[in-house]
């Protein structure tokens, strides 16, 4: 007869069940940490791609303000909010010129 204590279901010795549960807990913790790191990396890359047009607009506006005030940002891509953001300063500038005449 087996003298080792067993868990309530009577399937595994208690010390083996504890060891297996400890290993599973470690594996789950590592899996969660790995998944969090991957999610963080994917989020970082996605945010970089989403903010790239804004960085381009800002860099162009800085270059224009340093060099020539009459130059324009030439937005590319779809007619979305970023396109409007790039074009709106020039619309207001044109309106100010028209009012000043």
ZINORWO-V56643 format. One record per helix or strand of 3 or more residues. SS is the DSSP state (H for helix, E for strand). FROM is the first residue (numbers start at 1). TO is the last residue. If there is no record, write none. Layout:
SS|FROM|TO + SS|FROM|TO
//
This chain:
H|14|67 + H|81|100
//
